[in-house]
């Protein structure tokens, strides 16, 4: 909540500045309004482009560049490192006690998940848990412990952090499929590739933006919120359910000579289908917005 509040405060602080800047530009260019509009459009485009590139760069780093924590440290490795640093080859009792006390702090701060044997296993369930665990891990590595039990705890901490930071797609596959269909159909209908390209690039970004850290998914599952369909999937599913549930009305008219005519009214079905198609096209057009929202959720706020 603190980070959400901070973002809202930042937005509230920036909004007046942007409003004043816009007003100043419009005032300065009152005699040449088109020039002011052009400058403002360029500024907005640069801001959007910069934010998009920053978002893409962050996601590329998290998915392809950031290396997992090493969980294969050995006694020989740290003995050699201590020798090269001019330290005693073996850790002192004071160093070992300090490192283990820090590990105990991590365990006390973290939550837990049930293990295979039913016993609880310490596990990070919040971004603050991850940050503190990484700080303690790096502190322990810097002290280069040579005690085998302490080293096992160090490697276990690294392995748990790696598991928690793995990412799994948690977006709407239904949105992706329907957006592809809409993009292809509209591309053929309009004869231009602009909309399909825009949607296609947006879908790629949406896919990566929807890759949620596993510790977030585990936290939701522990709270009973795991495995639920995406909000967008439920919307699309509800729209098609409405089409399927639309009624067809038949009116049978019997004449005096005994003959009958039947009139069929499918207007409800056609209205539901038209509304569904309009909403799906809008969802496909807004794919970049959904990508930005999921990026904030999964890479910045982690909720």
C-alpha positions in Angstrom: 0.0 0.0 0.0 2.9 2.3 0.8 4.3 2.0 -2.8 0.8 2.5 -4.3 0.4 5.6 -2.2 3.8 6.8 -3.3 3.0 6.4 -7.0 -0.3 8.2 -6.5 1.5 11.1 -4.7 4.1 11.3 -7.5 1.3 11.4 -10.1 -0.5 14.1 -8.1 2.7 16.1 -7.9 3.5 15.8 -11.6 0.0 16.5 -12.9 0.0 20.2 -11.9 3.5 20.7 -13.3 2.4 19.1 -16.6 -0.8 21.3 -16.5 1.2 24.4 -15.9 3.7 23.5 -18.6 0.9 22.9 -21.1 -0.7 26.2 -20.1 2.6 28.0 -20.6 3.1 26.5 -24.0 -0.4 27.4 -25.1 0.0 30.9 -23.7 3.3 31.4 -25.4 2.0 30.1 -28.7 -1.4 31.8 -28.6 -0.7 33.4 -32.0 0.4 30.1 -33.5 -1.8 27.4 -31.9 -0.8 24.7 -34.3 2.9 25.1 -33.3 2.0 24.8 -29.6 -0.1 21.7 -30.3 2.8 20.2 -32.3 5.3 20.8 -29.5 2.9 19.4 -26.9 2.3 16.3 -29.1 6.1 15.8 -29.5 6.6 16.1 -25.7 3.9 13.6 -25.0 5.2 11.2 -27.7 8.7 11.4 -26.2 7.4 10.7 -22.7 5.4 7.7 -23.9 8.3 6.4 -25.9 10.7 6.8 -23.0 8.4 5.1 -20.6 7.8 2.2 -23.0 11.6 1.8 -23.6 12.2 1.8 -19.9 9.5 -0.8 -19.3 10.9 -3.0 -22.1 14.4 -2.6 -20.8 13.4 -3.6 -17.3 11.5 -6.7 -18.5 14.3 -7.8 -20.7 16.7 -7.5 -17.8 14.5 -9.5 -15.4 13.7 -12.3 -17.9 17.0 -12.6 -19.8 19.9 -10.8 -18.2 19.5 -11.0 -14.4 21.4 -14.1 -13.2 20.1 -16.3 -10.4 21.8 -16.4 -7.1 24.5 -19.0 -6.9 23.5 -21.9 -4.6 26.7 -23.9 -5.2 29.2 -22.2 -3.0 31.8 -24.5 -1.5 34.2 -24.5 1.5 37.2 -24.7 -0.9 35.8 -21.7 -2.8 35.6 -19.5 0.3 38.9 -20.7 1.7 40.6 -19.7 -1.5 38.8 -16.3 -1.5 39.8 -15.6 2.1 43.4 -16.5 1.3 43.4 -14.1 -1.7 41.9 -11.4 0.5 44.6 -11.8 3.1 42.2 -13.2 5.7 42.6 -16.3 7.9 41.6 -19.4 5.9 38.9 -20.4 8.5 36.0 -18.3 9.6 36.0 -17.2 13.2 33.3 -18.2 15.6 32.2 -14.6 15.8 31.7 -14.5 12.0 29.8 -17.8 12.0 27.5 -16.7 14.9 26.8 -13.4 13.2 25.9 -15.0 9.8 23.6 -17.6 11.5 21.9 -14.9 13.5 21.2 -13.0 10.3 19.8 -16.2 8.8 17.6 -16.5 11.8 16.3 -13.0 11.2 15.4 -13.9 7.7 13.5 -17.0 8.8 11.7 -15.0 11.5 10.6 -12.3 8.9 9.5 -14.7 6.1 6.3 -16.6 5.9 6.2 -20.3 5.3 4.8 -22.9 2.9 4.0 -26.6 3.5 6.8 -29.0 2.6 6.5 -32.4 1.1 6.5 -34.0 4.5 3.9 -31.4 5.8 6.5 -29.4 7.8 6.5 -25.7 7.1 9.4 -24.3 5.0 10.5 -20.7 5.4 9.6 -18.8 2.2 9.4 -15.2 1.1 5.9 -14.0 0.4 6.5 -10.3 0.0 8.8 -8.0 -2.0 10.3 -6.8 1.3 11.0 -10.5 2.2 12.9 -10.9 -1.1 14.9 -7.7 -0.5 15.9 -8.5 3.0 16.8 -12.1 2.0 19.1 -10.8 -0.7 20.7 -8.3 1.6 21.5 -11.0 4.1 22.7 -13.4 1.4 25.1 -10.9 0.0 26.3 -10.1 3.5 27.0 -13.8 4.2 28.8 -14.2 0.9 31.0 -11.2 1.7 32.0 -12.8 5.0 33.0 -16.0 3.1 32.0 -18.6 5.7 34.0 -21.9 5.8 31.7 -23.7 8.3 29.9 -26.4 6.3 26.6 -26.1 8.2 26.6 -22.3 7.7 27.5 -22.8 4.1 24.5 -25.2 3.6 22.2 -22.5 5.1 23.7 -19.9 2.7 23.1 -22.2 -0.4 19.6 -23.0 0.8 18.8 -19.3 1.2 20.0 -18.7 -2.4 18.0 -21.6 -3.8 14.8 -20.4 -2.1 15.3 -16.9 -3.4 15.8 -18.3 -6.9 12.6 -20.4 -6.7 10.6 -17.4 -5.4 11.9 -15.1 -8.2 11.1 -17.5 -11.1 8.3 -16.1 -13.3 5.1 -17.7 -14.6 2.7 -16.3 -17.1 -0.4 -15.2 -15.2 -2.3 -13.1 -17.8 -5.3 -13.9 -20.0 -4.6 -16.4 -22.8 -8.1 -15.8 -24.0 -7.3 -12.2 -24.5 -4.2 -13.1 -26.6 -6.2 -15.6 -28.8 -9.1 -13.2 -29.4 -6.7 -10.3 -30.0 -4.8 -12.3 -32.7 -8.1 -13.2 -34.4 -9.3 -9.6 -34.3 -6.0 -8.3 -35.6 -5.9 -10.7 -38.5 -9.5 -10.1 -39.5 -9.2 -6.3 -39.3 -5.9 -6.5 -41.2 -7.6 -8.3 -44.1 -10.7 -6.1 -43.9 -8.8 -2.8 -44.0 -6.0 -4.0 -46.2 -3.4 -2.3 -44.0 -0.9 -3.9 -41.6 -0.9 -1.1 -39.0 -3.4 -2.5 -36.6 -2.1 -6.1 -36.7 1.4 -4.8 -36.1 0.3 -2.6 -33.2 -1.6 -5.5 -31.6 1.1 -8.0 -32.3 3.8 -6.0 -30.6 1.4 -5.2 -27.8 0.8 -8.9 -27.3 4.5 -9.7 -27.0 4.9 -6.9 -24.4 1.7 -8.1 -22.6 3.1 -11.7 -22.5 6.3 -10.6 -20.7 4.5 -8.0 -18.5 2.1 -10.8 -17.3 4.9 -13.0 -16.1 4.4 -12.9 -12.3 7.0 -13.8 -9.7 6.2 -17.2 -8.3 6.3 -16.0 -4.7 3.3 -13.7 -5.6 1.4 -16.6 -7.0 2.2 -18.8 -4.0 1.0 -16.0 -1.7 -2.3 -15.8 -3.6 -2.7 -19.6 -3.4 -2.1 -19.6 0.3 -4.8 -17.0 0.6 -7.2 -19.1 -1.5 -7.0 -16.8 -4.5 -4.8 -19.0 -6.6 -5.9 -20.6 -9.9 -8.6 -18.0 -10.6 -9.2 -16.9 -14.1 -7.9 -13.5 -15.2 -10.3 -10.6 -15.0 -10.1 -10.1 -18.8 -10.7 -13.8 -19.4 -13.9 -13.6 -17.3 -15.1 -10.6 -19.2 -14.6 -12.2 -22.6 -16.1 -15.5 -21.4 -19.1 -13.6 -20.1 -19.6 -11.9 -23.4 -19.6 -15.1 -25.4 -21.9 -16.7 -22.7 -24.3 -13.8 -23.3 -24.3 -14.6 -27.0 -24.9 -18.2 -26.4 -27.7 -17.4 -24.0 -29.4 -15.0 -26.3 -33.0 -16.1 -27.1 -34.6 -16.6 -30.5 -38.3 -15.6 -30.7 -40.7 -17.4 -33.0 -44.0 -15.9 -33.9 -46.6 -18.4 -35.4 -49.5 -16.8 -37.1 -52.5 -19.0 -37.9 -54.9 -17.8 -40.6 -58.7 -18.5 -41.0 -58.0 -21.1 -43.7 -55.8 -23.0 -41.3 -52.5 -22.1 -42.9 -49.6 -20.9 -40.7 -46.6 -18.7 -41.1 -43.6 -18.6 -38.7 -41.5 -15.4 -38.2 -38.2 -15.8 -36.4 -36.6 -12.9 -34.5 -32.8 -13.3 -33.9 -32.3 -9.7 -33.0 -31.2 -10.4 -29.4 -28.5 -12.8 -30.7 -27.2 -10.3 -33.3 -27.2 -7.4 -30.8 -25.2 -9.6 -28.3 -22.8 -10.7 -31.0 -22.3 -7.1 -32.2 -21.7 -5.9 -28.7 -19.2 -8.7 -28.1 -17.3 -8.0 -31.2 -17.1 -4.2 -30.4 -15.8 -5.0 -26.9 -13.2 -7.5 -28.2 -11.9 -5.0 -30.7 -11.6 -2.4 -28.0 -9.7 -4.9 -25.7 -7.3 -5.7 -28.6 -6.8 -2.0 -29.2 -6.0 -1.4 -25.5 -3.5 -4.3 -25.2 -0.7 -1.9 -24.5 -2.6 -0.4 -21.6 -3.2 -3.8 -20.1 0.5 -4.6 -20.6 1.5 -1.4 -18.8 -0.9 -2.3 -15.9 0.5 -5.8 -15.6 4.1 -4.4 -15.8 3.3 -2.2 -12.7 1.8 -5.2 -10.9 4.4 -7.8 -11.7 7.7 -5.8 -11.9 7.2 -2.8 -9.7 4.5 -3.3 -7.1 4.5 -7.2 -7.0 0.9 -7.7 -5.9 
